[in-house]
Amino acid sequence: MTDEIRDVGAQDPTENNSPIAWEDSDETQFLRQESPGGPVCYFNNEAFAHGAVVKSGTSMLRCDRGIWIEAGPADSDNP
């Protein structure tokens, strides 16, 4: 059985969403200090567990203790 990666679309600013950041950026370090790592990330009011990967537009996002981290392009043939 393979894990299917969900296409969640774009974040709706009126919904509960965790921030999206680059893995090793200063912004990510700041976000971690401002919102200490919860066990889930939110995307349009839906909770995703730490480690979950979703597709949003042209990007893959990985939940990392309450922050979405850019995990690469959604289409590996067209990075």
N, C-alpha and C positions, 0 to 999 in steps of 0.2 A: 504494500500500500504506500502511495506517495502522498506527501503533504502538498495540498494545493494552496498556492499563494493567492490570497484574495485581492481582487482589484477593488479598492475602496474609493477611487475617484479623488476629487479635490476636497480639502478641508472646508467646511462651511463655518465661517467665522461666528455664526450665531449659536453653534453647538460647542460642547465641551471637547477641547482638543489639547493634547500635549504638544509642547514646542518641537520643531524640527531643527536639527543642527548638524554640523559636520563633526565627525568623530573627534578629531584632535584640535579643535579650534578653541580660542579663548572664550568664545560665546558659549560653547558647551560647558566649559569649566564654570562660567558664571551661572548658567542655568542650573547646574548641579547644586551650587551653593544656595540659589534662590528657592529651589524646590527639591529638597532632598529626596533621593531615589525612592519613589513608590514602587510597588511590585507590578504596576500596570501602566500602560500608555493608553490615552484616549484618542479616538479618531471619530469625529462626528457622533459623540455620545456613546460610542461603543468601546468597551474595555478590551485590551489585548494584553496577554501575559508577557512578562520579560522574555526576550528572545524571539517573539513573534515577528514574522516578516510579512509586509503587505506591499502591494503595488499601488502607487499614487501617481497618476499621469505617466511621465516618462522615467520616474524614479522608483527604486525599491527602498523601503524604509524598514529598519529593524528597531524594535522596542528595547531600549537599554535603560532600565530602572527609572521609567517615567519620562524619558526623552526619546523622541524619534531620531534615529541616526541615519543619515543617507548611506545606503548600502550598495550603491551602484545603479547603473542604468537598468530600466525595466526590459529593454530589448538588447540582449547581448550582441546581436548582429548589427545594431546601429547605436553604438555608444555615444 
